[in-house]
Amino acid sequence: MYLESHSNLWIDVVEFRSLTNGHRQDEKDLLIHAVELYRGAFLEGYYLRRSVLFEDWQSEQRETLESEYADVLDRLAALDEDSGRPGDAVRWVRDLLSLDATDESNHRRLMRLLSRMGRRGAALEQYKACKSVLSSELGCEPELLTCRLAEEIARGSSGLIHKDIAGFDAGPLSTVAAPTNRLIGRLTEVDEILKKLKEKETRILTLTGPAGTGKTRLALEVGARASNLFPGGIIFVDLSTLNDHERVVPKIFESLRLETRSCDTTENQVQLIAGYLGSRQLLLILDNLEQVLFAAHSCGFLESSCPELRFLVTSREPLCLSTEREYPVSPLRIPGADGDETTMDELAQVPSVRLFVERGRDARPGFQLTESNRRVITSICNAMDGLPLAIELATRCLRLFSTAELLAQLTDTMELADNRTRDLPPRQRSLHNTLDWSFNLLIEPEKLLFVQMSIFFGGCTLHAAESVCGRLVHESHGTIPSCMEALVRKNLVRRIDTGSESRFVLLATIQEYARMRLEQSSDDPYLRERLTTYYSEFAEADEPELRGLEQTQWYDRLELERDNLYHVMKLLLERGDSKACLRVAVSLQFYWQRRAEFGEILRIIETAYRTVDWDGNDYDTALQARSLLSLGSMTFLCGRWDEALLAIGDSLILFRRLDDLEHQSEALSLTGVISRWLGEFALGMAQCRDSITIARKTGNPLVIGHSILLAYGTTGGKFDSEPPLGQLDEALSLLNIAGDVWGIAHTFDSLGDTYLELGQLESARSHYDEAIVRFAQLRDRWMSAWALEGLGRVALRQNRVKESAACTTESLGLFFKTGDSSDTAIMLHRIGLIAIQAGNQAEGTRMLGAAHAYGVDKAGLVETDEIAIRRTCQPEWDLGLVMKLDEAVEFARSIAF
């Protein structure tokens, strides 16, 4: 059954609701008419036999209408009370009590109204009625606020009566200061927090995060935008000056503008606040609760006593209440490490950059992001970890410094300070003060672990923390797991789930603070020793795994420890332990190569090798041989082929002395590859075949597979007789047995080269694609570049010039980033030829000139018709010859195909 919307039926429920919607000048008359329409429970006495659905619907409608009727009575009582007609208001409050005789807030309301009318006796009788009904219906006594109100009425005092009425009953109370500047980069967070506050299940929402993330500013913004959600008001309570949790409730009491002499204990004040707020829709913002967390139980009591009260709390750690919901506030997003965003517009939209630029204008009118300062601003934002407080403090220094000078000053970020802005609390006038604030809240073992965590670079596992810091923490009666959990909870340490085990990391700015404290202690030398011991053992234990069945996982594990390993090698060099440094570097040679860590690692190995006394009494032939082989491998990958041959040759002599067949095979393979690349193809193949012969004597499928691969898979597809498809298939089979993901990927790349040479272009393409997938697993940028180079050659043979240029340009970028200047030159040469084929004669010739300037001719890639090309565009060739390598790479990327 239904009613048509255009019917002329008059329905009392529809009329009732139309009268209660909106606020008009004749509001009271309309509301009185609505009250007259309400004649009791909805459809009282009407029922449908055996209809559960009807009964449920009827019950729901009855409850809704009764609630709406109560709201009408409440509005009428408020209108009469505000208009100075307490006698009329009494009628409506009595009607409200007839609906719910146990509503204590309405009993108090009626007591106040009667008292204001001079009817103290009637007010006290109402108190007795309240006490009686609560006892009989609920088995409880009146709330403290009700009792205190009765006492005030009996004494003839009006302080509490009028304070309660003048406070919330007369309208919303708000103590949230309007933000003085625009919030940058947090609009999503503001919307999410407001959305959570609208949800019924959100009673206590805690904004957590490390020092300086802008939790207070975010809470103020939410408070400024939430007035429509909380008609009872929004109260901001600053707790930053308190260090005693017993002062929190009095501070809230004071913020609510409540004053009563009869309330002399914290427990009484909590109950008084609860009674005072009642069912009012109010948001209570408690700022900086972390140093008085023991007051959280009072928040829990208020939350359970006041059904419409919401808490928005800022704290560096959660309150650990069952009804609490946590909202982590992270630092602002920072640009990429090199600031190389696609466009200036994209960089300008990065939140940390936006904040820096906008606050920079406050310090220096007209300040803006430009091409000339973009990299400096990027570096500053990265150095500040995207922490809003740190960025704002930094921008205030622009009154005195240029951006470049400011970046130089950031070697000591802790001392960035602003003593001019007097309305900032002291803790926010320098980053050091802000972190002091957090540090002083820690107990002794937590302080010890926090400071000692700064010895790690890039974070650590729980096992590493136990091994390096455990003894000192245990001596202070703490444990690593419990202290680490506390530091994570207090947002001084971040926990990162890596999939296999948790990792614990300090933000760079926080680490610098902890490092300053460590340097002031006597523990630094001991921790350095523990750190170098732990990671030296770690590196040597990992070496066998780097070519095993689970090498991908081990490479990922080493990736997480990369910064620690670098740091340890430098520490070992600093203290003169060059052999220990070499053991770490050489043990992880395959990792450095897979990750294209050529330049820096090569410098470390060269420095350490030069400082070892290889003629001393503790001569270590195996370490010297392996160090020379690593030197040769690295110099080869950096394009210094002649030097590589000398180092590898010397290592081969030592490996023969040691009768080390596996390393002899590896050294011979590399020698053969370099000889071929230097144009001596026959000699190189002979050396590679000798390598295979030695490898087969080991019986190790990994060693045999690698020797075959390097013999037939590093020729760019060239072969001297039959295509080596059988040899490469044998290598693939052996490397599958060994489980060598990298070797398998390299073999696919080599098969791609061979099929390309044979003109089987689709087979070549599919093998290159397979190689790229596997190299991506290992994050091997250098070999990924070669697979892309192969795809570029396939596309060129298929006359897909744009695709060829795209693949080759991507390959060029990877080679350049790894520091491989020789292969960068080869790709510049290739792009030059593609450009000329596409009709860009001048740009292509300039690229050929640049390629020759950086030694492409030593790779035997000079084409006979290049002389004619050069004669045609000699000026462009000459321009290429004088280009810096980075300029040539940028120019290559700019060529339109």
C-alpha positions in Angstrom: 0.0 0.0 0.0 1.2 3.5 -0.8 0.0 7.1 -1.0 0.4 9.0 -4.2 2.4 12.2 -3.8 -0.2 14.4 -5.5 -3.1 13.2 -3.3 -5.1 15.7 -1.2 -4.8 13.7 2.0 -3.8 15.6 5.2 -1.4 13.6 7.4 -0.6 14.8 10.9 3.0 13.3 10.8 3.8 15.2 7.6 2.3 18.4 9.0 4.3 17.9 12.2 7.6 17.6 10.4 6.8 20.6 8.1 6.2 22.8 11.1 9.5 21.8 12.8 11.8 22.4 9.8 13.8 25.6 9.6 13.9 28.7 11.7 11.4 31.6 11.0 10.3 34.7 12.7 7.1 32.9 13.9 9.1 29.8 15.0 7.5 29.6 18.4 3.9 29.6 17.1 4.8 26.8 14.6 6.5 24.7 17.3 3.5 25.1 19.7 1.2 24.0 16.8 3.5 21.0 16.3 3.3 20.1 20.0 -0.5 20.2 19.8 -0.4 17.7 16.9 1.6 15.2 18.9 -0.9 13.0 20.8 1.2 10.2 22.0 3.0 7.1 20.6 2.8 6.6 16.9 -0.2 4.5 15.8 -0.9 3.6 19.5 -3.3 0.6 19.6 -3.0 -0.2 15.9 -1.4 -3.5 14.9 -1.2 -6.1 12.1 -1.5 -9.7 13.2 1.6 -11.9 12.7 3.5 -9.0 10.9 7.0 -8.7 12.4 8.0 -6.3 9.6 5.2 -3.9 10.5 6.0 -4.1 14.2 9.7 -3.3 13.5 8.7 -0.4 11.2 6.1 0.9 13.7 8.7 0.8 16.6 11.3 2.6 14.5 8.8 5.3 13.5 7.6 5.7 17.1 11.2 6.2 18.4 12.0 8.7 15.7 8.9 10.8 16.2 9.3 10.8 20.0 12.9 12.1 19.5 11.7 14.8 17.1 8.9 15.7 19.6 11.5 16.0 22.4 13.6 18.2 20.2 10.6 20.5 19.6 10.1 20.8 23.4 13.8 21.5 23.9 13.7 24.3 21.3 10.6 25.8 22.9 12.2 25.7 26.4 15.3 27.4 25.0 13.3 30.1 23.2 11.4 31.0 26.3 14.4 30.8 28.6 16.4 33.1 26.2 13.5 35.5 26.1 13.4 35.8 29.9 10.2 33.7 30.3 11.4 31.0 32.7 7.8 30.3 33.7 6.8 29.3 30.2 10.1 27.3 29.8 9.1 25.2 32.9 6.1 23.8 31.0 8.2 22.5 28.2 10.9 21.0 30.5 8.1 19.2 32.5 6.8 17.7 29.3 10.4 16.6 28.5 10.6 14.8 31.8 7.3 13.1 31.2 9.0 11.5 28.2 12.1 10.4 30.2 11.9 10.9 33.9 15.5 9.7 34.4 17.0 12.5 32.2 19.0 14.2 35.0 20.1 17.1 32.8 16.4 18.2 32.5 15.9 17.8 36.2 18.8 20.2 36.7 17.3 22.5 34.0 14.0 22.6 35.8 15.7 23.3 39.2 17.6 26.2 37.7 14.4 27.7 36.1 12.4 27.4 39.3 15.3 29.0 41.3 15.5 31.9 38.8 11.7 32.4 39.3 12.4 32.7 43.1 10.8 29.3 43.8 13.7 27.8 45.8 11.4 25.4 47.7 9.9 24.0 44.4 13.5 23.7 43.0 14.6 21.7 46.0 11.4 19.5 45.8 12.4 18.9 42.1 15.8 17.7 43.4 14.1 15.2 45.7 11.9 14.0 42.9 15.0 13.5 40.7 16.7 11.6 43.5 13.7 9.4 44.0 13.2 8.5 40.4 16.9 7.7 39.8 16.9 5.5 42.9 13.7 3.6 41.9 14.3 3.4 38.1 18.1 3.1 37.9 19.2 2.2 41.3 21.7 5.1 41.4 22.3 8.5 43.1 22.3 11.9 41.4 25.5 13.1 39.7 27.8 15.4 41.7 26.8 18.4 39.6 23.1 17.9 40.5 24.0 17.6 44.2 26.2 20.7 44.0 23.3 22.6 42.3 20.9 21.7 45.1 23.5 22.9 47.6 23.9 26.2 45.8 20.1 26.7 45.7 19.7 25.8 49.3 22.4 28.5 50.2 20.7 31.0 48.0 23.9 31.3 45.8 23.5 31.8 42.1 27.1 31.4 40.9 26.9 27.8 39.6 23.3 28.3 38.4 24.1 31.3 36.2 27.5 30.0 35.2 26.0 26.8 33.8 23.2 28.7 32.0 25.5 31.5 30.7 28.0 29.0 29.4 26.6 26.4 27.1 22.9 26.7 27.5 23.0 30.2 26.0 24.9 29.1 22.9 28.1 27.5 21.7 31.4 28.3 23.5 34.6 28.4 21.4 38.2 29.0 22.4 39.9 28.0 19.2 42.1 30.7 17.9 41.8 31.4 14.1 44.9 30.2 12.2 47.2 33.1 11.4 48.5 31.6 8.1 47.4 29.3 5.3 47.7 25.6 5.9 49.9 24.0 3.1 49.8 20.5 1.8 47.3 19.2 4.4 43.9 19.6 2.9 43.5 15.8 2.4 44.3 15.2 6.1 41.8 17.9 7.2 39.1 16.4 5.1 39.9 12.9 6.4 39.9 14.0 10.1 36.6 15.9 9.7 35.1 12.8 8.1 36.3 10.6 11.0 34.8 13.1 13.6 31.4 12.8 11.8 31.4 9.1 12.4 29.5 7.9 15.5 32.2 5.4 16.5 34.8 8.2 16.7 34.8 9.4 20.3 38.6 10.1 20.8 40.7 10.8 17.8 44.4 11.2 18.4 46.8 12.9 16.0 50.2 11.2 16.4 53.5 11.9 14.8 57.1 12.9 15.4 58.1 16.3 16.7 57.6 19.1 14.1 55.1 17.4 11.9 52.5 20.2 12.5 50.0 18.3 14.6 48.9 21.4 16.5 48.5 23.5 13.3 46.4 20.7 11.8 44.2 20.4 14.9 43.6 24.2 14.8 42.6 24.0 11.1 40.2 21.2 11.9 38.8 23.2 14.8 38.3 26.3 12.5 36.3 24.2 10.0 34.3 22.0 12.4 31.9 24.5 13.9 28.9 23.1 11.9 29.6 19.7 13.3 29.6 20.8 16.9 26.9 23.3 17.8 27.8 23.1 21.4 31.2 24.6 20.7 34.9 23.8 20.2 37.3 24.1 23.1 41.0 24.3 22.6 43.1 23.3 25.7 46.9 23.9 25.4 48.7 21.5 27.7 52.2 22.2 26.5 53.1 24.1 29.7 52.0 21.3 32.0 54.3 18.6 33.4 51.9 17.2 36.0 49.0 15.1 34.8 47.0 16.3 37.9 46.8 19.7 36.3 45.1 18.5 33.1 41.5 18.4 34.4 41.8 21.8 36.2 43.1 23.2 32.9 40.0 21.8 31.0 37.8 23.1 33.8 39.3 26.5 33.4 39.0 26.4 29.6 35.3 25.7 29.9 35.0 28.8 32.1 33.7 26.9 35.0 34.4 28.4 38.5 33.1 26.9 41.7 34.6 26.8 45.1 32.9 23.7 46.1 34.8 21.6 43.6 38.1 21.0 45.3 39.4 17.6 43.9 40.2 16.3 40.4 37.6 13.6 40.7 34.9 16.2 41.6 36.0 18.4 38.7 35.8 15.5 36.2 32.2 14.7 37.4 31.3 18.3 37.4 32.5 18.7 33.8 30.6 15.6 32.8 27.4 16.9 34.3 28.0 20.3 32.9 28.5 19.1 29.3 25.7 16.5 29.5 24.6 15.6 26.0 25.9 18.7 24.3 27.7 18.3 20.9 31.1 19.7 21.7 34.6 19.1 20.4 37.4 19.2 23.0 40.9 19.7 21.5 43.6 18.6 23.9 47.0 19.8 22.5 50.3 18.2 23.5 49.0 15.5 25.8 52.1 13.3 25.5 53.9 14.7 28.6 50.8 14.2 30.8 49.5 10.9 29.5 48.4 9.7 32.9 45.5 12.1 32.5 44.1 9.9 29.6 41.9 8.0 32.1 40.0 11.3 32.8 39.3 11.6 29.1 38.0 8.1 29.1 35.6 8.9 31.9 34.3 12.1 30.2 33.9 10.3 26.9 31.8 7.6 28.6 29.7 10.1 30.5 29.0 12.6 27.7 27.5 10.8 24.7 27.9 13.7 22.3 31.4 14.9 23.4 34.3 14.3 21.0 38.0 14.6 21.7 40.6 15.6 19.2 44.0 15.0 20.8 47.5 15.8 19.6 50.2 13.6 21.1 53.5 12.1 20.0 52.1 8.7 21.2 48.6 7.3 21.4 46.6 7.3 24.7 46.0 3.6 24.6 42.3 3.9 25.4 39.9 1.3 24.0 37.7 3.9 22.3 40.6 5.8 20.8 41.2 6.0 17.1 44.7 7.0 16.0 45.5 9.2 13.0 49.2 9.3 12.2 50.4 12.7 10.9 53.4 12.1 8.6 55.9 14.7 7.4 55.1 16.5 4.2 56.0 14.8 0.9 59.4 15.7 -0.3 60.7 15.9 -3.9 62.9 13.2 -5.4 66.5 13.0 -4.2 67.8 14.9 -7.1 64.7 17.2 -7.5 64.5 16.1 -11.1 60.7 16.4 -11.4 59.2 16.3 -14.9 58.3 20.0 -14.9 58.6 23.1 -12.7 54.8 23.0 -12.2 55.0 19.5 -10.7 57.8 20.4 -8.4 55.9 23.5 -7.2 53.0 21.2 -6.2 55.1 19.0 -3.9 53.8 20.0 -0.4 57.2 20.6 1.3 58.3 22.8 -1.6 55.0 24.7 -1.6 55.4 25.4 2.2 59.0 26.5 1.7 58.1 28.9 -1.1 55.0 30.4 0.6 56.8 30.9 4.0 59.8 32.1 2.1 57.7 35.0 0.7 56.8 35.9 4.3 60.5 36.3 5.1 61.5 37.8 1.7 58.7 39.4 -0.4 58.9 38.3 -4.0 60.6 35.1 -3.2 59.7 32.3 -5.7 60.8 28.9 -7.1 63.0 29.3 -10.2 65.1 27.0 -12.4 68.2 28.4 -10.8 67.1 27.6 -7.2 65.0 24.5 -7.7 67.8 22.0 -6.9 68.8 24.0 -3.8 65.2 24.2 -2.5 64.9 20.5 -3.2 68.0 19.7 -1.1 66.7 21.9 1.7 63.3 20.2 1.9 65.0 16.8 1.8 67.4 17.8 4.5 64.4 18.9 6.6 62.7 15.5 6.1 59.5 17.4 5.1 59.0 18.4 8.7 56.8 21.6 8.6 58.4 23.1 11.7 61.9 22.6 10.4 60.9 24.1 7.0 59.3 27.1 8.6 62.3 27.7 10.8 64.5 27.4 7.8 62.5 29.9 5.7 62.8 32.5 8.4 66.6 32.4 7.9 65.9 33.8 4.3 65.8 37.2 5.9 69.6 36.9 6.1 70.7 34.2 3.7 70.2 33.2 0.1 68.9 29.7 -0.5 72.4 28.5 -1.3 73.8 30.0 1.9 70.9 28.5 3.8 71.7 25.1 2.5 75.3 25.5 3.6 74.0 26.5 7.1 72.0 23.3 7.3 75.0 21.3 8.3 73.7 22.2 11.8 70.0 22.0 11.5 69.4 21.7 15.2 70.5 25.3 15.7 68.0 26.7 13.2 66.1 29.1 15.5 63.6 31.9 15.4 63.8 34.2 18.4 61.8 37.0 16.8 58.4 35.3 16.7 57.3 35.9 20.2 53.9 34.2 19.9 55.6 30.8 19.3 56.1 28.7 22.4 59.8 28.2 23.3 59.7 24.5 22.2 58.9 25.6 18.7 61.6 28.3 18.3 64.2 25.7 17.4 64.2 22.1 16.3 66.6 21.3 19.1 64.1 22.6 21.7 61.3 20.6 20.1 63.3 17.4 20.2 64.5 18.1 23.8 60.8 18.2 24.7 60.3 14.6 23.4 63.7 13.3 24.7 63.0 14.5 28.3 59.8 12.4 28.4 61.7 9.2 28.0 62.8 6.9 30.8 66.6 6.1 31.1 66.8 2.9 29.0 64.7 4.5 26.3 67.0 7.5 26.2 70.0 5.2 25.8 68.5 3.3 22.9 67.3 6.4 21.2 70.7 8.0 21.3 72.5 4.8 20.3 70.2 4.3 17.3 72.0 7.2 15.7 75.0 5.0 15.1 73.0 3.3 12.3 72.5 4.8 8.9 69.3 3.9 7.1 67.9 2.1 10.1 68.4 -1.3 11.5 66.6 -4.6 12.4 65.8 -5.6 16.0 68.6 -8.1 15.8 71.1 -5.5 14.8 70.0 -3.2 17.6 70.3 -6.0 20.0 73.8 -6.9 18.8 75.2 -3.3 18.7 73.2 -1.6 21.6 72.0 -4.5 23.7 74.6 -4.6 26.4 74.3 -0.9 27.4 70.5 -0.9 27.4 70.4 -4.1 29.5 72.8 -2.5 32.0 70.3 0.3 32.5 67.6 -2.3 33.3 65.8 -2.1 29.9 65.3 -4.5 27.0 65.7 -3.8 23.3 62.2 -4.9 22.3 60.4 -3.0 25.1 62.4 0.2 24.6 62.1 0.0 20.8 58.3 -0.4 21.1 58.2 2.7 23.3 60.2 4.8 20.9 58.0 3.7 18.0 54.9 4.5 20.0 56.3 7.9 20.9 57.1 8.6 17.2 60.8 9.1 17.7 61.5 5.9 15.7 59.6 4.7 12.7 58.8 1.0 12.1 58.9 -0.1 8.5 57.5 -3.5 7.5 59.9 -4.8 4.8 58.0 -8.0 4.3 60.5 -10.3 6.0 61.3 -8.5 9.2 60.6 -5.1 10.8 63.1 -2.3 10.3 63.5 0.7 12.7 64.5 4.1 11.3 65.1 7.6 12.5 64.2 10.6 10.4 67.4 12.4 9.3 66.7 15.5 11.5 65.9 13.3 14.5 69.0 11.2 13.9 71.2 14.4 13.8 69.8 15.3 17.2 70.4 11.9 18.6 73.9 11.9 17.1 74.7 15.1 18.9 73.8 13.5 22.1 75.8 10.4 21.3 79.0 12.5 20.6 78.6 14.0 24.0 78.6 10.6 25.7 81.4 8.1 26.3 79.6 5.3 24.4 80.5 6.4 20.9 83.9 4.5 20.5 82.3 1.3 21.9 79.3 1.5 19.6 81.5 2.1 16.5 83.4 -1.1 17.4 80.2 -3.1 17.8 78.8 -1.7 14.6 81.9 -2.6 12.5 82.1 -6.0 14.0 78.4 -6.7 13.3 78.3 -5.6 9.7 81.7 -7.2 8.8 80.3 -10.5 9.9 77.0 -9.7 8.2 78.8 -9.1 4.8 81.0 -12.2 4.9 78.0 -14.4 5.9 75.9 -13.0 3.0 78.5 -13.6 0.3 77.6 -17.2 -0.6 73.9 -16.3 -0.8 74.4 -13.7 -3.6 74.6 -16.3 -6.3 72.3 -18.8 -4.7 68.6 -19.8 -5.2 67.4 -16.9 -3.0 69.6 -14.2 -4.3 66.8 -11.8 -5.1 65.8 -11.8 -1.4 69.4 -11.4 -0.3 69.9 -8.5 -2.7 66.8 -6.9 -1.2 68.2 -7.5 2.3 71.5 -5.9 1.4 69.6 -3.0 -0.2 68.1 -2.1 3.2 71.6 -2.3 4.8 73.4 -0.4 2.0 73.9 2.9 4.0 75.1 0.9 7.1 77.6 -1.0 5.0 78.9 2.2 3.3 79.2 3.8 6.8 81.1 0.8 8.2 83.6 0.7 5.3 84.3 4.4 5.9 84.7 3.8 9.6 87.2 1.0 9.0 89.2 3.2 6.6 89.2 6.0 9.1 90.7 3.8 11.8 93.3 2.4 9.4 91.8 -1.1 9.2 92.0 -1.3 5.4 92.0 -5.1 5.3 88.7 -5.3 7.2 87.3 -2.7 4.8 88.4 -4.7 1.8 86.8 -7.9 3.2 83.5 -6.1 3.4 83.8 -4.5 -0.1 85.0 -7.7 -1.8 82.5 -10.0 0.0 79.7 -8.0 -1.5 81.2 -7.4 -5.0 78.3 -9.0 -6.8 75.8 -6.9 -4.9 77.7 -3.7 -5.8 77.8 -4.8 -9.4 74.1 -5.7 -9.6 73.2 -2.3 -8.1 75.7 -0.5 -10.4 77.5 0.9 -7.4 80.7 1.3 -9.4 82.1 4.8 -8.7 82.0 5.1 -4.9 82.9 1.4 -4.2 85.8 1.6 -6.6 87.1 4.6 -4.8 86.8 2.8 -1.4 88.5 -0.4 -2.8 91.3 1.7 -4.4 92.0 3.7 -1.3 92.0 0.6 1.0 94.2 -1.4 -1.4 96.8 1.3 -1.6 97.1 1.6 2.2 97.6 -2.1 2.9 101.2 -3.3 3.4 101.0 -6.3 1.1 104.6 -7.3 1.8 104.1 -7.4 5.6 104.2 -10.4 7.9 100.4 -10.9 7.8 100.3 -11.2 4.1 97.0 -12.4 2.8 97.3 -13.8 -0.7 93.6 -14.7 -1.1 92.5 -11.2 0.0 94.9 -9.5 -2.3 93.9 -11.7 -5.2 90.2 -11.1 -4.6 90.8 -7.3 -4.1 92.6 -7.1 -7.5 89.8 -9.0 -9.2 87.2 -6.6 -7.7 89.3 -3.7 -8.7 89.5 -5.0 -12.3 85.8 -5.7 -12.4 84.9 -2.3 -11.2 87.4 -0.4 -13.4 86.1 -2.4 -16.4 82.4 -1.5 -15.6 83.5 2.2 -15.2 85.0 2.1 -18.7 88.7 2.0 -17.7 89.4 -1.1 -19.7 93.2 -0.9 -19.9 93.5 -0.6 -16.1 91.1 -3.4 -15.7 93.2 -5.8 -17.7 96.3 -5.1 -15.6 94.5 -5.6 -12.3 92.7 -8.8 -13.4 96.0 -10.1 -14.9 97.7 -9.6 -11.5 94.8 -11.4 -9.7 95.1 -14.3 -12.2 98.7 -14.8 -11.2 97.8 -15.0 -7.5 94.8 -17.3 -8.1 97.1 -19.7 -10.0 99.5 -19.6 -7.0 96.5 -20.5 -4.7 95.2 -23.2 -7.2 91.8 -21.4 -7.0 90.1 -22.7 -10.1 86.8 -20.9 -9.7 88.4 -17.5 -9.5 90.9 -18.4 -12.2 88.0 -19.1 -14.5 86.3 -15.8 -13.6 89.5 -13.8 -14.1 90.1 -15.4 -17.5 86.5 -14.8 -18.6 86.7 -11.1 -17.8 90.1 -10.8 -19.5 88.5 -12.4 -22.6 85.5 -10.0 -22.6 87.7 -6.9 -22.3 90.1 -8.1 -25.0 87.1 -8.5 -27.4 85.7 -5.1 -26.4 89.1 -3.6 -27.2 88.8 -5.1 -30.7 91.0 -8.2 -30.3 88.1 -10.7 -30.9 90.2 -13.8 -31.6 92.4 -13.3 -28.5 89.4 -12.7 -26.4 87.6 -15.8 -27.6 90.7 -17.9 -26.9 90.9 -16.6 -23.3 87.2 -17.3 -22.8 87.5 -20.9 -24.0 90.4 -21.4 -21.6 88.1 -20.2 -18.9 85.5 -22.8 -19.8 88.1 -25.5 -19.7 89.1 -24.6 -16.2 85.5 -24.1 -15.0 84.6 -27.6 -16.1 87.3 -29.0 -13.8 85.4 -27.5 -10.8 82.2 -29.5 -11.6 80.3 -26.4 -10.3 77.3 -25.7 -12.6 77.3 -22.0 -11.5 81.0 -21.5 -12.5 80.7 -23.5 -15.7 77.5 -21.7 -16.7 79.0 -18.2 -16.1 82.2 -19.1 -18.1 80.1 -20.2 -21.1 77.8 -17.1 -20.7 80.8 -14.7 -20.7 82.4 -16.5 -23.6 79.4 -16.4 -25.9 77.0 -13.9 -24.4 79.0 -10.7 -24.2 79.8 -10.3 -27.9 76.8 -8.1 -28.8 75.6 -11.0 -30.9 78.8 -11.4 -33.0 80.2 -14.9 -33.6 83.1 -16.2 -35.5 81.6 -19.4 -37.0 78.3 -21.0 -36.1 75.7 -19.0 -34.0 76.3 -20.0 -30.3 72.7 -21.0 -29.6 73.7 -24.4 -28.3 76.3 -23.0 -26.0 73.9 -20.4 -24.6 71.2 -23.1 -24.1 73.8 -25.1 -22.1 74.6 -22.1 -20.0 70.8 -21.5 -19.4 70.4 -25.1 -18.3 73.4 -25.0 -15.9 72.3 -21.6 -14.4 68.8 -22.9 -13.9 70.3 -25.8 -11.9 72.3 -23.4 -9.9 69.2 -21.1 -9.4 71.2 -18.0 -10.6 68.5 -15.4 -11.5 71.0 -12.9 -12.7 72.8 -15.5 -14.9 69.5 -16.6 -16.4 68.5 -13.0 -17.1 72.0 -12.3 -18.7 71.6 -15.5 -20.9 68.2 -14.3 -22.2 69.8 -10.9 -23.0 72.6 -12.7 -24.9 70.1 -14.9 -26.8 68.4 -11.7 -27.8 71.7 -10.4 -29.2 72.2 -13.6 -31.1 68.7 -13.7 -32.6 69.1 -10.1 -33.6 72.3 -10.9 -35.4 70.5 -13.7 -37.2 67.7 -11.4 -38.2 65.0 -13.2 -36.2 63.7 -10.0 -34.8 60.6 -11.2 -32.9 62.6 -13.9 -31.1 65.2 -11.2 -30.2 62.4 -9.0 -28.8 60.9 -11.7 -26.7 64.2 -12.7 -25.2 65.1 -9.0 -24.4 61.7 -8.7 -22.7 62.4 -11.8 -20.6 65.8 -10.4 -19.6 64.3 -7.0 -18.5 61.7 -8.7 -16.3 64.4 -10.6 -14.4 66.9 -7.7 -14.2 64.1 -5.6 -12.7 63.6 -8.3 -10.0 67.2 -7.8 -9.0 67.1 -4.0 -9.6 70.2 -4.3 -11.9 70.3 -1.0 -13.7 73.4 -1.7 -15.7 72.2 -4.9 -17.3 68.7 -3.4 -17.7 70.4 -0.7 -19.8 71.9 -3.4 -22.1 68.6 -5.2 -22.5 66.9 -1.8 -23.4 69.8 -1.1 -25.8 68.9 -4.5 -27.5 65.2 -3.5 -27.8 66.3 -0.2 -29.3 68.3 -2.1 -32.0 65.4 -4.4 -32.8 63.0 -1.4 -33.2 65.5 0.3 -35.5 65.7 -2.7 -37.7 61.9 -2.7 -37.9 61.9 1.0 -38.8 60.2 2.0 -35.6 62.4 5.0 -35.1 60.6 6.7 -32.2 60.5 3.4 -30.2 64.2 2.8 -30.9 65.1 6.3 -29.8 63.0 5.9 -26.6 64.6 2.6 -25.6 68.1 3.9 -26.4 67.6 7.2 -24.5 66.4 5.3 -21.5 69.4 3.0 -21.7 71.7 6.1 -22.0 70.2 7.6 -18.8 70.8 4.3 -16.8 74.4 4.1 -18.0 75.0 7.8 -17.1 73.5 7.3 -13.6 75.8 4.4 -12.9 78.9 6.4 -13.8 79.7 4.2 -16.8 81.1 6.8 -19.1 82.2 4.4 -21.8 78.8 2.8 -22.3 77.2 6.3 -22.0 79.4 7.3 -25.0 78.3 4.2 -26.9 74.6 5.2 -26.4 75.3 8.8 -27.4 76.8 7.4 -30.6 73.8 5.2 -31.2 71.3 8.1 -30.6 73.4 10.2 -33.1 73.0 7.5 -35.8 69.2 7.1 -35.0 68.8 10.9 -35.3 70.6 11.0 -38.6 68.4 8.1 -39.9 65.3 10.1 -38.8 66.6 13.2 -40.8 68.0 15.2 -37.9 71.4 15.5 -39.5 72.8 18.4 -37.4 71.7 17.1 -34.0 72.8 13.6 -34.9 76.3 14.8 -35.9 76.7 16.7 -32.7 75.9 13.5 -30.8 78.5 11.6 -32.8 81.1 14.3 -32.0 80.3 14.0 -28.3 80.5 10.2 -28.4 84.0 10.4 -29.9 85.1 12.9 -27.3 84.3 10.3 -24.6 86.1 7.4 -26.3 83.5 5.6 -28.3 86.1 4.7 -31.0 87.9 2.4 -28.6 84.9 0.1 -28.7 85.2 -0.4 -32.4 81.9 1.3 -33.3 83.2 3.9 -35.7 81.4 3.5 -39.0 83.2 4.1 -42.3 80.6 6.6 -43.5 81.1 8.8 -40.5 83.9 10.7 -42.2 81.4 11.9 -44.8 78.9 12.8 -42.1 81.5 14.8 -40.3 82.5 16.7 -43.4 78.9 17.6 -44.1 78.3 19.0 -40.6 81.8 19.9 -39.2 80.6 22.8 -37.0 78.0 20.5 -35.2 80.7 17.8 -34.8 83.0 20.3 -33.2 80.3 21.5 -30.8 79.8 17.9 -29.8 83.5 17.5 -29.1 83.5 20.2 -26.4 80.3 19.2 -24.7 80.5 18.1 -21.1 79.1 14.6 -20.6 76.0 15.7 -18.6 75.3 18.4 -21.3 75.5 15.8 -24.0 73.1 13.5 -22.2 70.6 16.3 -21.7 70.9 17.3 -25.3 70.3 13.7 -26.4 67.2 13.6 -24.3 65.9 16.8 -25.9 66.1 15.5 -29.6 62.7 15.1 -31.1 62.2 12.0 -33.2 
